[in-house]
Amino acid sequence: MTDLRTIPRHTEADPLGFDALRALAIARAQAASGELWTDFNLHDPGVSLLEALCFALTEDIFAARWPVPRLLGLTSDAALAEPTAWTRLGLHDRDTLLPCRPVSEADWRLWLGRLLPDARQLSMNALLDWRGRAQGLWRLSLQARSDQPRSDLRLRARALRACWAGRALGEDLAEPPRLLQPRWVRLEIHLSINGERDLTELLAELLRRCDACISKRVQTPLEGQDEPPAPPPLTDDPHLPGGPLGRPTTRAERQWLAEDDDFLYASDLGRLLQEIPGIASIEGLFLRAADEDDGDRPEDADAPPGSVARRGGDWALRLRWPSEPRDLRSWVVRRDGMRVQLPEDALLAQLALQRRVEHERELAVARAGAPPRHGAGLSPRGTTQPRAQAPLPALPPRRDGHPAASDALPPLYTEALQLRAASQPGLKAQWAGYLALLEVGLNQVQQQREQLPRLYALDQEDTRSYWHEWPGDAQLPGIEALYLADRHARQDAAELDADRLDRRHRLLDFQLALHGEVLDQTVLQGLPRYHTPPAWPVHLLNLKRLFMRRVLRLGRDRGAGADYSQPLLGNADNTPPLQERLGLMLGLVQTQSRSLTRVLKQLGEQDLTLEPEPPLPTAAEPARRRPSGATRLTEVAQTPAAPRAPARTAALLDPDLPRQPVDWSRLAPRLRRWMDAQGLTRLPMALLREAVRPSQFRYRADTRELRLDPDGDAPGWLLARDLDGAGARSLARELHAAACQLQADGEGLHLVEHLLLRPLVATGGAKAGVHRVSLIFSGWTARGRDPRFRQLAAQIVEREAPVHLHCELLWLNAPDMLAFEALWIDWLRDRQKHDLALLDSDAPADLRDALATSAAALRDWLHRWRIRNAPNGPRTRHAARHARRTRAPRGTR
């Protein structure tokens, strides 16, 4: 017997409510007074003040139990329904979180099938070598549904955009999508029906499903048969679905993936058609060539018994729908054993209407455009066009003047103060001071709760972590006269929020942990940097906030490749996420793909060129996996720098001073005169690297000399003579600011996929450069030349890069970077022209030749650089294979 549901007569007392807190306060007062305090009437001042305090405290406890959206400022229904409002706070819905990038052939078919719903005979196959291993190349073939002019070219252009949007690093299309020509067939069928379903509607659905099966398209689910159950909430789902759809595949999709690509079996087609409600049995089913001149194809000879070749090298089956009465004369329909006369005119009208509906749907898909041009990231919902974003809800303004808890006190207090105002003039001010001690704490709690959305918002550059509110005259009359300073200025003083950056970092760490991410910036401590000590923590905070703002792109889409039909340099949304992720973890000032030689060219415009330097011994060292990556990173951070020599002169610059702007029209001539005096034709790069550290500038008052002395026993540079202290300090600050600006702007990396540099041959084979990626770093800067920074970069790469990639790090000096970028920019330009030409038709021969020439030049230059800079030749190892390798014991081979 089930228990009857009843309404409780009395609600349970809230242990954190007003009554509980008031009872506890009275019990404490009685315990302190030996239970001599017994007057609990509301007119008693002590009890009234106590109740006001209890009510104010429990009000904040009540507000803290609000739903999370309300606490985060999402109070309206429009704000709750807008995904960007949640994204601003680092929160994402299920449809955005769960879809992943296509990896397997089935993933690619599901991904492309969603973006290209009008495609027939869709097939995406990976090319394998003779050992059955993937080469990183894919072959796409498809057939247009429409008979309209240029519909096949429009479909191919959309397919190219979809492939470029979902492409992974180290992968590419072996050739443009192959458009399959139709091999027309017509249907002859003998069937029995039952039930009361309209015959015209039944035969129209039969023909539509037969067409979808022949064309290898996902079948429309039957009513109540195919739809997957609604997904449970994320917190209640122990087995989150994967795949590019972010949900379990439907029965129709699984059948579609299991279909044979090459042959169509009559038994499979008959079984599919027999599932249609109203069809009792299929007695005969035949596919006849629609054109009498269309004879047998070579592929027909290989078809197993009971099947027909579905596709060939450049063709695929296509069902021709009946368009006139003679096309239906071979159809036999029986009901209860009796042949039924077909309503030919009504059926042909129904089929023509269905074709028009499909054509309009196809035009709507074409008008929606190509997939989003993210290049290096997936469209979260797989839509064909980005949806216009609604304006974000405004963050709550900072209120000044919360209702005072003391307003709830009875008039007894104010009347008593007015009666004693003449005899005791300071009593009113004293009472306001006592109340201020109460109101400050209450205002602080309310202000923090109201400003919680600002604390989580990722589009705010504010570093504040606490918001204070001191009561004013509107809350407590006369209180502002007691303040020793302006309350608006003092309540925003920096010392009241001294650990703001620390708290902000902890909050961002919490937000990143919700996505399973960690951004450890402690490994950067002790390395050279281009910021002042006060600006460095702010820079790290901005990097962590940027990481959180792009966490889906940098996490889920970590292995995405760039879309080279779009500009790469200067385009943050087309930068490979792995490249951007590495830049954030290494603390770079700018993480998007960009030119790293712009600053070098600016020096050249000032007749200042940098001298070449020999590479370090580990110039071409590949990234290797170690079983204890986190420990190794800690060791790098704790590795001491070179020993410091005793200071020969006093340090000149205060490192905490802000950087002054660089006037190259004044600084460049002074550097040229200094180079002439030293007999130098090129500016030493070591001088710029040492100038980054303000402690290396020394000034001797007795000789009036300004020097730049490196650590250790290395010789320094005499920068100027006959300078007073102010002149030396001004020159040192300007040179220090110029060195930091040059190296911060020139520091970064390029990501080169060697598979894309392959020769463009018809077979599309790739014998060299399979899954091979070169990361080009600036090796001439203060950090790029530091062995600790290079070791840190190698360990981050071997930890963060997808396991199937062969990654190597190349550290280029200034002349080599200039030579590389010239070839890299040429290749990017030729690749973009080639890809854009493919969207309209086949690329012209001159564009193919230009791309092949620039790719060969870049490939040969990288090969020569490795031979010239690696003593034992280039070495590249697969990271996962190296991690699995076990070392042989000593003394064995």
C-alpha angles and dihedrals in degrees: 000000000000121000116255116244112238136177110245113243094215129028118228116258115258108240089209097039133108097267093050093049092046092050091048092050093050091047090052091048091050092048091052094047098042090251090292091124103086106144104104097162115138092239090065108105095217095053093045092052089047092052092049090053093047092049093050093049096046091046089067091047089053091049092049088062093062117120114276095248091056092049089052092052097256098130104140126073091237091056092048091052096046111091093202090062089060093041090056087062094046094258125123135188126243096260090056098043104045108049111094133192120281111261111158130046090259091052091052093050092051091046095048093040090059094047095040105040091159095057121111129203090015112187130167115183132178117229113235131199125232090278093054095252123138116256095200092251126116133197119210124193128175144152129229119243097210128075092209120121115274091002089126092054092048090050091049091051091052090047090053091051091049092050093047090049092052098037118128127215112277093022135099143157110274089216138349115291110287113237111213119216116228121256101200121222132172128216126241114184140173114196145157123227136194138184130047099286116137109264095218093052091045095052092045090055090046091054093046093051092045089052092049091050094049091046094045097241128148110267119239106250118252116241112284093354112087116023114110117235118268109274116250121239116284093250092055098044112089093179109048112200117244135197132085093294096055091224138071114284117254125240091255091051092050090051090048092052091048095053118112112255096209108036136040115212119210091216092057092048092048092048091051094049093047090062090069110108109250098032113109100181145340111233098175138008125179135173111207127188108260093210118056091210091057102097130180119310125219089249091060090068091061095050114116118238112285094024141087130214108266097195145000136196095295105003141062136187118274126184116229110215119224111265103170136031096260090063089065099048093092091055115101120192123181131187117193089347094306121112113244122220108238117233091230098180095046092044094050090048090050091050092048090050091050091050091051091050091051090047092053090048089051091051090051090053090049092049090052087067134214126324116285111287094237092130095183096042142047125246100253096224097028092242121161095231132025112258116237108257120234116232112273117252112260117258114247113272119237109264120215112193113040115186109274119242089220090066087080091063117108121255088257091089098052093042092053091050092050092051092053097039093101098044097039109029096177096050095088093051090046090053091049089052092052091049090048089062087059098042096048092062093044092048090049093055094046093046092051092050093049094047094049092106090057089053092055099035111111096197093066120093093197114123095198116123101176129046116202129197123190115198117256135199090280089064101031114017111228097014096114090062088063095056116101092208139024106291095214091056096042097047089057095045115135094233091064088061099034097149095044095128092049092053092045090052091051092050092050089048088055092049091049091048089059086066095041093253133133128190107194108194097169089088089068094062114109094025123112114275138184100219132084116254092257093047096046097073090047090052091051090049091052090051092051091047090050090049091053092045090056097031096127092051093045094044113030094030095040093125096047121127129219125264102238093192085074128058112277107186111078093008110115094184092055096046111111106259091228090059092049091045092053091048092053093048091050093050097242118174092228123024104182124095108275143140111288094190098062090099091047090053090050089055089050090054087057091051090252118129127176121238118243119251132201113255123252115258091256096054095128099027110144125225110264128195119239125190092234105044096155092053091049092051089053090051090053091053091050096046106117120235124241114302114271120237118227110276109260093190137013121278112258108198130063105225092210094061114107117252117263120223117267118242104198092183087066102030099047096059090049090052091048091050089049091051091050091051091050093046093243126143095189133040112252111243089210089064092056091047092052092045089065089073110070092200091067094068111095131186126196112203094195095057096026090229128149114209137179108212121185123210122270124019097316114126118253134217130256102222103181145349134211095032127142120223095266093049092047091049092049093050092046092050092049094047091046092050091047092050092049093047094048095049096041090053093043096049118096142085144257125215116217121190107205093200089068090055092061120121112269100242128159095249093055092216121158115203096166133035096030107169089344119147128182119204109205113206132184103254098180099070127091092258096036091055094047111100090213092057091048092051090048091050092050092051093047090050094050089049100043105034119095109267096240094061126096101218126191128177120222118192109201126195120223100274092045091049090053091051094045096048092051090057093040093053091048091053093047091052094048092045092051092049090048094049094046090051089054090060091065101034140312112328113259118253093249092057091048091049092048091050092048091050095049092044092051091048092051092044093050093046092054090048092051091047091054093049092047097046105033111073094205097035127262116319123198125174133183106248097218093045091052091050092052094048115107120213118240117239117260115275094030131099 
